[in-house]
Amino acid sequence: MSAWIWILGAFFIIGVVVGLAAISPVVVQLHYVHHQGADRVTVDFRGLWGIITKHWVLGGEEALQTVVERAVEGARKLDEGPAASEPAKAGPEEGLWAWRRYADTGKRIARLWRTQEGARHALRNFLKRVHIKTWRAKVRIGTGEAASTGVVVGVLWSFFYVMAALLARRVRLVSPEARVDPDFQRRLIEVEFEGIAQFRAGQAIRAGVAMAIALWKEGLLWRITQSKT
């Protein structure tokens, strides 16, 4: 009899721990700075009411370029399957070939997004429960010529308004803050962005499981795991 009491007690404690973990808030803070041609990305993760914390820093132009290239290569393999093992081209067209791959990535992601209804539904349900507490962007830009600088500033303001409207439709978003400062004398671009998002750990786990099931039904889960190897 005492053994059953210990077993039930252990299951009860495990259930309480899992339940507390599921309802615990997860806070992700992103800070990006582009200044004088250098980039720096800082990501802070906090879960279980601050018991679990993680801090990532990614800096340097080469480091960010490596991340982008890996993401592009992963999307290409996911879209094209095992036949996407074509080696990168060498020679004077290497740079042009890389930029073509970057441009094609958006098309592949859009095509996958249109075809995967189950994964899309799971992601949308999760985003409805995400609360963006901070969305702050600051840009200082100049082209070296007053007229074109004014045009670029106008385009950036339009971009910020469109992004805020799109985010407000998908997530719970507080009033975003944006600032664009023109520099009519110099050619430069300086960017600073800060965002803080909060959601429940259980909601993220549920969305991840739903997306994995949807991708498995479509036969894409195997291709994702194969692209990591």
QUIFEN-V749277 format. One record per residue. N is the residue number from 1. RES is the residue in three letters. PHI is phi in radians with two decimals (NA if undefined). PSI is psi as a letter, one per 40 degrees, with the letter a starting at -180 (NA if undefined). Layout:
N RES PHI PSI
N RES PHI PSI
This chain:
1 MET NA d
2 SER -1.14 d
3 ALA -1.13 d
4 TRP -1.12 d
5 ILE -1.11 d
6 TRP -1.12 d
7 ILE -1.14 d
8 LEU -1.12 d
9 GLY -1.12 d
10 ALA -1.14 d
11 PHE -1.11 d
12 PHE -1.13 d
13 ILE -1.14 d
14 ILE -1.08 d
15 GLY -1.08 d
16 VAL -1.12 d
17 VAL -1.11 d
18 VAL -1.11 d
19 GLY -1.11 d
20 LEU -1.12 d
21 ALA -1.14 d
22 ALA -1.20 d
23 ILE -1.59 e
24 SER -1.23 i
25 PRO -1.33 i
26 VAL -2.02 h
27 VAL -2.05 h
28 VAL -2.10 h
29 GLN -2.03 h
30 LEU -2.08 h
31 HIS -2.32 h
32 TYR -2.16 h
33 VAL -2.34 h
34 HIS -2.11 h
35 HIS -2.56 h
36 GLN 0.96 f
37 GLY 1.37 e
38 ALA -1.93 i
39 ASP -2.06 i
40 ARG -2.54 h
41 VAL -2.09 h
42 THR -2.14 h
43 VAL -2.18 h
44 ASP -2.03 h
45 PHE -2.13 h
46 ARG -2.36 h
47 GLY -2.44 i
48 LEU 0.94 f
49 TRP 0.97 f
50 GLY 1.57 e
51 ILE -1.21 d
52 ILE -1.82 h
53 THR -2.31 i
54 LYS -2.56 i
55 HIS -2.32 h
56 TRP -2.08 h
57 VAL -2.27 h
58 LEU -2.20 h
59 GLY -2.35 i
60 GLY 1.69 i
61 GLU -1.11 d
62 GLU -1.18 d
63 ALA -1.12 d
64 LEU -1.15 d
65 GLN -1.11 d
66 THR -1.10 d
67 VAL -1.09 d
68 VAL -1.09 d
69 GLU -1.11 d
70 ARG -1.15 d
71 ALA -1.11 d
72 VAL -1.11 d
73 GLU -1.12 d
74 GLY -1.12 d
75 ALA -1.14 d
76 ARG -1.16 d
77 LYS -1.15 d
78 LEU -1.12 d
79 ASP -1.39 d
80 GLU -1.75 e
81 GLY 1.43 a
82 PRO -1.04 d
83 ALA -1.29 e
84 ALA -1.55 f
85 SER -1.68 f
86 GLU -1.19 h
87 PRO -1.22 i
88 ALA -1.17 i
89 LYS -1.32 i
90 ALA -1.93 i
91 GLY 1.75 a
92 PRO -1.16 e
93 GLU -1.58 e
94 GLU -1.09 d
95 GLY -1.11 d
96 LEU -1.11 d
97 TRP -1.09 d
98 ALA -1.10 d
99 TRP -1.19 d
100 ARG -1.14 d
101 ARG -1.11 d
102 TYR -1.08 d
103 ALA -1.17 d
104 ASP -1.29 e
105 THR -1.08 d
106 GLY -1.05 d
107 LYS -1.15 d
108 ARG -1.17 d
109 ILE -1.11 d
110 ALA -1.11 d
111 ARG -1.17 d
112 LEU -1.11 d
113 TRP -1.13 d
114 ARG -1.24 d
115 THR -1.57 d
116 GLN -1.70 g
117 GLU -1.17 d
118 GLY -1.10 d
119 ALA -1.12 d
120 ARG -1.11 d
121 HIS -1.13 d
122 ALA -1.12 d
123 LEU -1.17 d
124 ARG -1.11 d
125 ASN -1.09 d
126 PHE -1.20 d
127 LEU -1.10 d
128 LYS -1.11 d
129 ARG -1.78 e
130 VAL -1.51 h
131 HIS -1.95 h
132 ILE -1.53 h
133 LYS -1.44 d
134 THR -2.44 h
135 TRP -2.52 g
136 ARG -2.27 h
137 ALA -2.32 i
138 LYS -2.42 h
139 VAL -2.31 h
140 ARG -2.16 h
141 ILE -2.47 i
142 GLY -2.70 i
143 THR -1.84 e
144 GLY 1.57 e
145 GLU -2.48 h
146 ALA -1.08 d
147 ALA -1.13 d
148 SER -1.19 d
149 THR -1.08 d
150 GLY -1.09 d
151 VAL -1.13 d
152 VAL -1.12 d
153 VAL -1.07 d
154 GLY -1.09 d
155 VAL -1.13 d
156 LEU -1.13 d
157 TRP -1.07 d
158 SER -1.09 d
159 PHE -1.09 d
160 PHE -1.10 d
161 TYR -1.14 d
162 VAL -1.14 d
163 MET -1.09 d
164 ALA -1.10 d
165 ALA -1.16 d
166 LEU -1.14 d
167 LEU -1.15 d
168 ALA -1.09 d
169 ARG -1.36 d
170 ARG -1.81 d
171 VAL -2.28 i
172 ARG -1.48 h
173 LEU -2.10 h
174 VAL -1.31 i
175 SER -1.07 h
176 PRO -1.26 i
177 GLU -2.09 h
178 ALA -2.46 i
179 ARG -2.55 h
180 VAL -2.18 h
181 ASP -1.90 h
182 PRO -1.42 i
183 ASP -2.14 h
184 PHE -1.46 e
185 GLN -1.83 d
186 ARG -2.21 i
187 ARG -1.73 h
188 LEU -2.80 i
189 ILE -2.57 h
190 GLU -2.22 h
191 VAL -2.27 h
192 GLU -2.41 h
193 PHE -2.35 i
194 GLU -2.41 h
195 GLY -2.46 i
196 ILE -2.25 h
197 ALA -2.09 i
198 GLN -2.33 h
199 PHE -2.73 i
200 ARG -1.55 i
201 ALA -1.09 d
202 GLY -1.11 d
203 GLN -1.14 d
204 ALA -1.16 d
205 ILE -1.13 d
206 ARG -1.07 d
207 ALA -1.14 d
208 GLY -1.10 d
209 VAL -1.14 d
210 ALA -1.10 d
211 MET -1.18 d
212 ALA -1.11 d
213 ILE -1.12 d
214 ALA -1.13 d
215 LEU -1.18 d
216 TRP -1.15 d
217 LYS -1.12 d
218 GLU -1.54 e
219 GLY 1.36 e
220 LEU -1.63 e
221 LEU -1.11 d
222 TRP -1.11 d
223 ARG -1.20 d
224 ILE -1.13 d
225 THR -1.15 d
226 GLN -1.22 d
227 SER -1.22 e
228 LYS -1.41 e
229 THR -1.67 NA
